[in-house]
Amino acid sequence: MRKLIYDDTGQGWAWHMLYGTSKVLEVLTAENCRTGAGRELFLEIRVFEIARSMLFGQRSFLSTTPWLDLVDSLWQGEHIRDWNPKERLLDIMTLVSDLATDYIKSETPSSFNVEAVTKLQAYVDEGQILRSHLSSWQLIAQQWPSTSSADHQMDIAWIFYSAISIYLSGIYDYEPIWKNHFAPPSLQPTQVQDHVDSILSVTSAALDQTNITPLLFLFPLRIAGARTRTVQQQMEIKALLSRIKNDFRIASAFSSELDNLWGSAPTVWSERAGG
């Protein structure tokens, strides 16, 4: 803890917040998250475990049977009235994270033979299914009734919807093999930019108008930051991270990482670039 107190970079806080959250849930166990305080804690912090698995490319324990069974049981009986589309989106995010992690850890085919094509096509097929899930989620979320108690949850949901839409596309956007030989679930560059702009605008409004913990915005801002095309977008992200940093030093780590990313690539991307 002494090291964290004097950590101005935010790196220690990033490790503490993300991995600390993961360990809390693992120690608590799925069985103890079914009711009462354990259930409430799980619903509050499972998004951080999902974000951790995506940011670090590590498969989450949330994909194991005990935790999947837990999620299936959370909205039964009297709790069904508390459900909102954000919960379904988190389920989809876990699946997208699993797909990305499996692909990252897979060996790159040494030759383009039948076995390699079959394996790569399986990644494409799974991605297409997940893209379909996201499209279905969007339709449900757009029709979801607006209530004062659910509005803030839907703000979070829309921010994460844009982030996970970009993230899923990113699995296939950086290697030409996908678009040259397959039909991956990639977004068009303009669609990516629409999602980036949505993340920035909704996050800014949420920081101004709600009491949502700013920690929830770090993962979407990191995803948006990787796909910026203009200096203006980068300035907006830096400004938002600076606001979050006033209360949470962990934002410094995200800001520094984006500075390094932007410094190693052209600031303004051409319209023909993949984004």
C-alpha positions, 0 to 999 in steps of 0.5 A: 500500500505504501508503494501505491500511495506514492505511485504517480504513474498509476501503474500500481493502481491499475494492477491493484484495481483490476487484479484486486477485483479479480481476486476478491471475486475468486476468493468469494466464490460463485456460490457466495455471490448468489444472494445478499451482499455477495450478489450485490458485490458481484453485480457491481464489480464483474465489469472490472473483471471483464475489462481486465481480461480484455486489457491484458488478453487473459481468459476470465474465470467468469467463463467457467461453469460455476460463474456461468451458472451464477449469472443464469440464476441472478435474475430469477424470482423477485430479481427479474424486475431489476434486470436491464440490457446492461446485464446481457451486454456484459454476458456478450462482452465475456464471450468476446473476451474469450474469443480474443484471448483464444485467438491471441494465444493460438499459433499463427498457421505456418501454411495456408492449408485446409487445417489452417483455413478451417481453424481461422474460419472458426474464429470468423464464424464465432465472431459473426455470431457475437456480432449478431448478438450485439445487433440483437442487443442494440435493438432491445436496448433501443426499445428499453423504456427509459426510467430514472432508476435505469437511465444511468445503467443504460448510459454505461451500457451504451458506452460499453456497447460502442467499446465492445463493438470496436473491440470485436472488430479489432480482432480482425482489423490488423492482419490482412489475412482476414479481409483477403480470405474471409468475411470477418465481422469487421466494422467499416472505418466510419462505423468505428469512428461513430462508436469512438465519438459516441464513447466520448460524448456519452462519457462526457455527459455521464461525468457531468450529470451522473454519480457513476464511478469514473473508473467504469469509463477507463476501459471504453476510453482506452478502446476509443483511444486506440482508434482515434483519427484526429488530434481533436479526438485525442485531446478529448480523451486526454481531457476526460482522463485528466478529469478522472485522474483527479480522483483516481490515479489509475487514469494516469496509466491509461493516459501514459499508455495512449501517449505512447501509442499515439507517439508511435503512429500517425496522429491523423489517419487517412480515410482509407486506413482500417482505423 
